[in-house]
């Protein structure tokens, strides 16, 4: 019997940008067009979503930077709304203009990038909107293939989260990872008090002392032990109680809070992780100071972005056309405020001003010309700030209703 050597099933950058990570029918389409001399036909292909997951009213556009990397060097122009923009169904998100054969085999990769990052960023934004003034850290990498961990951290951070735990985030994203400690440390040491002491004695002072307090004993007891052990150094305790032992997480947190306050540790915060979703945030935000959220963001409901040809150039003229069920023609998206948008034909301005008298702002802008990026890409912190500013406006409008 021949021994098979194990491998990691990961496509490399060249395979992605050259179109090798495509669906076979795009290869066949290109082959037909080449054989029939139709490869030079220019099209305008629009990215959009015509429906959102149940109870979703908006999503956060993410993945533009990676999409531009995939298209770099191709003979195409690209128009896009800014990365981090909140959007609704039907609204145009990005458009590629150029000979179809220039990007036919890239559709699969482009949609994969935009769908996945948008889905993660949207779920992160929904969680942050609910938690708002409470810290939220992304703990979701263990739910994903490791090859995409920097992408997931980026999308979650763009969505408005306060930090990510992935160690590679410092290399790829320029942000320092955040985290506490695993149960493994306490189990190997054999005693939570000794484990907390080792953590404190060994690691740099700038790392917050957050004690995991549910390994061997009752959460109330371990929280008090941690506070007495680390004293003024203890920033917070983390409750990561498994569902099989949890009961009411809110009651556990209330009991811990009462006990810490009773013994004079009012300043020690409570951080909760483990199976946290939107419903958990709603239930626990009054008793928690922060959350670690993993799987619900790493595996979010999918934002179904698709790419459709909306115009074809024939005899020097752009002809609006697309499959049924979609809006033909190149479009512009104008904004007055988050989710208060106007869709127009490209080159046509809205007939009315915004409610405050200002002019609607066009969002789609040319970001690539003949395969060269024409606009400076924002930093990850700038995109995150943009998302948070929109969420803040959205939050204010919801509160005023």
Phi, psi and omega in degrees: 000128181280131178281125178270130178283135179290156179213164171263128183271077185230127175284142178270173185299319180297321178295325180288310185286339178273356177090013180286337181270050184249168170279142189299332183291339174286323175298318180293322178297314179299318181300316179297313182297321178296315182297327183262007177069031184251009186290340183277353180297127181269144180225165168241117184247124186255142175256132184196171169229138182257359175204155178239162177303159181306134180074004176269132175252347183204168175218169181246120182288121181217156179104002183300317183301315179292324178298319179292325176298320179294325183272350184302132179090351178275152181279068182220154169255146181230133174244142183205153166284159180298142175297134183100358181286133171285137183218167180240170178303151177079335184296137178290133182255317182206152179218135176251131177239127179160179176302132186302322183293346177291334184222012183306313184278000179264351184303317182300312181293319181298315179293322179299316179296308185292318180296311187293312182293321178296320180296316179293314181297323181294314179296319178299318180294322178296319179293315181295322179299323179284317182284322179047272185276003176263141182290138177230124180246141180274120180244028194266004187295331181292349178267000187234161172296134185298337182298334183253016182299319177296323178298315182295317177299318180298312183296319179294320180292317176303322181294354175114000180294159186273349179180169178226157184262347185296128182297330181284355181297330179291324181285312187271330188246344181075020177237141182283134180291152178238149178182176181245257178208152179268164174298332183302320180300313183292320181294318180293318177293325175094355181207126183299321181298314180294324179295317178297321179296316179298319178302313183291321183286331191264319189270154181302153184296332184289346176280121182300139177275098178242115186266130173282125194233039180216029187279304185248325189241183178298142182301322180296315180295312182293325178297315179293320177299318180295318180295319180288329181285312186263345176056230184296339182286336184289119179273317184200164170247146179247127176260117181231037185301130179294154184300329181293340181243001194282308189068235177263111180297326180296317180294323177297314181296320178297321179293319178296315180300315180300315183292316178298315180296321182300327183259015174086013180257049184297329185281346180288125183270164179244124180246130184240135178220173178098098177070026183280131176224188182301318180297322179294319180300314180300317183288324193254352188295340178278344182244354181246149176260348180191165183223147167252118184242129184241271191300322184296334176269321180294325178240070184274168169302141186281133171272111192279072177284136177231164176240127180225138172293129181243347175211147176231136178275122178228124180053042176080004180238143177276121182253115177297129179195144175196174179289158182295151183091353179238157180273118179286161175095145175290140188232160171241148178246121179253145183232137169259317176203165181310123178076359174256082191240160178229128176261129177230165169297148180301130180089358180250123180275154176298149181281339185239152176277172176289166182300330180273005178091354181279165179276137175301141184263125176290136184258327180282127182224153177288126180243351178211136177229121182051043175082003181247128179293129186253357184228138180295129181281137180289157176285166180297325178289325177294320178294316179299316179298322178297316178298313181297325179294321177291319178297323179295317176297318179296317179297318180296320180291325179290322181290334182276353181288000000 
